[in-house]
Amino acid sequence: MAYVISSDCVSCGACAGECPVGAIVEGDGKYEIKADDCIDCGTCAGTCPTGAISQAD
């Protein structure tokens, strides 16, 4: 199950730099996680300063 980024994202880019597979891209107003590329490692969630990243339901 892939991770997702909520609207709490402040577009700081901390998560994108830490993703080992490059699954995080800059979207419209916030970063987004490409679900097909996400390997569900959770590294991004641990680096997000606003807690905007969580596992998808």
C-alpha positions as CSV (number, residue, x, y, z in Angstrom):
1,M,0.0,0.0,0.0
2,A,1.5,3.3,-1.1
3,Y,1.9,6.4,1.0
4,V,0.0,9.6,0.3
5,I,0.6,13.3,1.0
6,S,-2.2,15.3,2.5
7,S,-3.0,19.0,2.0
8,D,-0.9,19.7,5.1
9,C,2.1,19.6,2.7
10,V,4.1,22.9,2.7
11,S,6.1,21.9,-0.4
12,C,9.4,22.0,1.4
13,G,10.7,19.0,-0.6
14,A,12.3,17.2,2.3
15,C,10.5,14.0,1.4
16,A,11.4,14.0,-2.3
17,G,15.1,14.1,-1.5
18,E,14.8,11.1,0.8
19,C,12.7,8.8,-1.4
20,P,15.0,5.9,-2.5
21,V,13.1,5.3,-5.7
22,G,12.2,8.8,-6.7
23,A,8.4,8.2,-6.3
24,I,7.8,11.8,-5.0
25,V,7.2,14.6,-7.4
26,E,6.3,18.2,-7.2
27,G,2.6,18.6,-7.9
28,D,0.2,21.5,-8.0
29,G,0.6,23.3,-4.7
30,K,2.1,20.2,-2.9
31,Y,4.2,17.2,-3.5
32,E,2.6,13.9,-4.6
33,I,3.6,10.3,-4.4
34,K,3.4,8.1,-7.5
35,A,1.6,5.1,-6.1
36,D,2.9,2.7,-8.8
37,D,6.5,3.6,-7.9
38,C,6.2,3.7,-4.1
39,I,7.8,0.7,-2.4
40,D,6.0,1.4,0.9
41,C,9.3,1.9,2.9
42,G,8.0,4.9,4.9
43,T,11.2,6.9,4.7
44,C,9.3,9.9,3.4
45,A,6.8,9.9,6.4
46,G,9.7,10.0,8.8
47,T,11.2,13.1,7.1
48,C,8.1,15.2,6.7
49,P,8.2,18.2,9.2
50,T,4.5,18.7,9.1
51,G,3.4,15.1,9.3
52,A,1.6,15.3,6.0
53,I,2.5,11.8,4.8
54,S,0.7,8.7,5.8
55,Q,-0.2,5.2,4.5
56,A,-3.1,5.2,2.1
57,D,-6.3,3.5,3.3
